Amino acid sequence: MNKTQTIDNWIKNHGAANFDLKKRDIILYDGGLFSVEKKIKRRLRSKFVKIKKGKYKGYSMLKHIKGKKVKYEDYTATFWFEELDETINYLRSMKRMLNKIGYKTGRSIK
């Protein structure tokens, strides 16, 4: 069985995900394993400035610009307590499948 057949078979049996082999991405959909909620929030505009005094001279820090607020999108993902073990098993199954077709899942990208 080739890679795409193995992935298609896994998706058929498990669902709730898709894979982009070129980008090496796993795409999880809202409502499958978790719920994604989007909120529009406002915060003070900020910028990085160099510190000129004190112990950390030359470091950058985030400074808020008073009076200017900007809108931003805030996303949260919600996992349910009752389904945590099932979610872990699902991700382990995904890991086994990816390892089987030759993708290493244990390394970090630096």
C-alpha positions as CSV (number, residue, x, y, z in Angstrom):
1,M,0.0,0.0,0.0
2,N,1.4,3.5,-0.8
3,K,1.3,6.5,1.4
4,T,-1.9,8.1,0.1
5,Q,-3.8,4.7,0.3
6,T,-2.7,4.2,3.9
7,I,-3.8,7.8,4.8
8,D,-7.1,7.4,3.0
9,N,-7.7,4.1,4.8
10,W,-6.9,5.7,8.2
11,I,-9.2,8.7,7.5
12,K,-12.0,6.3,6.5
13,N,-11.6,4.4,9.8
14,H,-11.0,7.4,12.1
15,G,-12.2,10.6,10.4
16,A,-11.9,14.1,11.8
17,A,-8.6,14.9,10.1
18,N,-6.8,15.4,6.8
19,F,-3.1,15.5,5.9
20,D,-1.1,17.7,3.6
21,L,2.0,15.6,2.7
22,K,3.8,18.4,0.9
23,K,3.6,20.8,3.8
24,R,3.8,18.0,6.4
25,D,0.7,19.3,8.1
26,I,-2.1,17.6,10.0
27,I,-5.5,19.4,9.5
28,L,-8.0,18.9,12.4
29,Y,-11.5,20.2,11.9
30,D,-13.7,22.1,14.3
31,G,-16.1,19.8,16.1
32,G,-14.1,16.6,15.5
33,L,-11.8,16.3,18.5
34,F,-12.4,19.7,20.0
35,S,-14.4,22.9,19.5
36,V,-12.8,26.1,18.2
37,E,-14.2,29.5,19.3
38,K,-13.3,32.8,17.7
39,K,-13.8,36.1,19.6
40,I,-13.0,39.6,18.4
41,K,-11.2,41.5,21.2
42,R,-9.6,44.9,21.7
43,R,-6.2,45.6,23.2
44,L,-3.8,48.5,23.5
45,R,-1.6,48.8,20.5
46,S,2.0,47.9,21.3
47,K,5.4,48.0,19.9
48,F,8.9,46.7,20.8
49,V,11.3,49.3,22.2
50,K,15.0,49.1,23.3
51,I,15.7,49.5,27.0
52,K,18.2,52.2,27.6
53,K,18.5,52.1,31.4
54,G,19.0,49.6,34.1
55,K,20.1,46.0,34.3
56,Y,18.7,44.9,30.9
57,K,20.2,47.7,28.8
58,G,19.9,46.9,25.0
59,Y,17.1,44.4,25.3
60,S,13.8,44.8,23.6
61,M,10.5,44.9,25.5
62,L,6.9,45.2,24.5
63,K,5.5,48.7,25.3
64,H,1.8,49.6,25.1
65,I,0.9,52.8,23.3
66,K,-1.7,54.6,25.5
67,G,-5.0,55.5,24.0
68,K,-4.8,53.4,20.9
69,K,-6.7,50.1,20.8
70,V,-6.7,47.6,18.0
71,K,-9.0,44.8,17.2
72,Y,-7.6,41.2,17.0
73,E,-9.0,37.7,16.6
74,D,-8.6,35.4,19.6
75,Y,-9.1,31.7,19.1
76,T,-9.6,29.1,21.8
77,A,-9.8,25.3,21.4
78,T,-11.9,23.4,23.9
79,F,-11.3,19.7,24.8
80,W,-13.8,17.9,26.9
81,F,-12.7,16.1,30.1
82,E,-14.8,13.0,29.3
83,E,-13.1,12.6,25.9
84,L,-9.5,13.2,26.9
85,D,-8.4,9.5,26.9
86,E,-10.2,9.0,23.5
87,T,-8.4,12.0,22.1
88,I,-5.0,10.8,23.3
89,N,-5.7,7.3,21.8
90,Y,-6.7,9.0,18.5
91,L,-3.5,11.0,18.3
92,R,-1.4,7.9,19.2
93,S,-3.1,6.0,16.3
94,M,-2.3,8.9,14.0
95,K,1.3,8.8,15.2
96,R,1.6,5.0,14.5
97,M,0.1,5.5,11.0
98,L,2.5,8.4,10.2
99,N,5.5,6.4,11.5
100,K,4.4,3.4,9.5
101,I,4.5,5.3,6.2
102,G,7.9,6.8,7.0
103,Y,7.3,10.2,8.7
104,K,9.2,10.8,11.9
105,T,6.9,12.4,14.6
106,G,9.4,12.5,17.5
107,R,11.7,15.2,16.3
108,S,11.3,18.9,16.9
109,I,11.7,21.6,14.3
110,K,14.4,24.1,15.2
